[in-house]
């Protein structure tokens, strides 16, 4: 089992998700990248694509993002997306 870390997914209009996750796969402008706990600090632009999140126990959620930014530091990651659709409530 992977170590969890905190993830927040935000748009200009609302908070989409906030909680502990084990893994995130995001669409960067240079291609998809993955993030586990204890990842080195990073800030990067996001492209349009699928944001995949894996929770403890293996459950996965997927959102469609249309650009924005991603930041991770000290086991806290933030997705600042232009828009987000999908996810567990979709």
Buried (B, 14 or more C-beta within 10 A) or exposed (E): EEEBBBBBBBBEEEEBBEEEBBBBBBBBEEEEBEBBBEBEEEEBEBBBBEBBBBBEEEEEBEBBBBBBEBBBEEBEBBBBBEBBEBBEEE
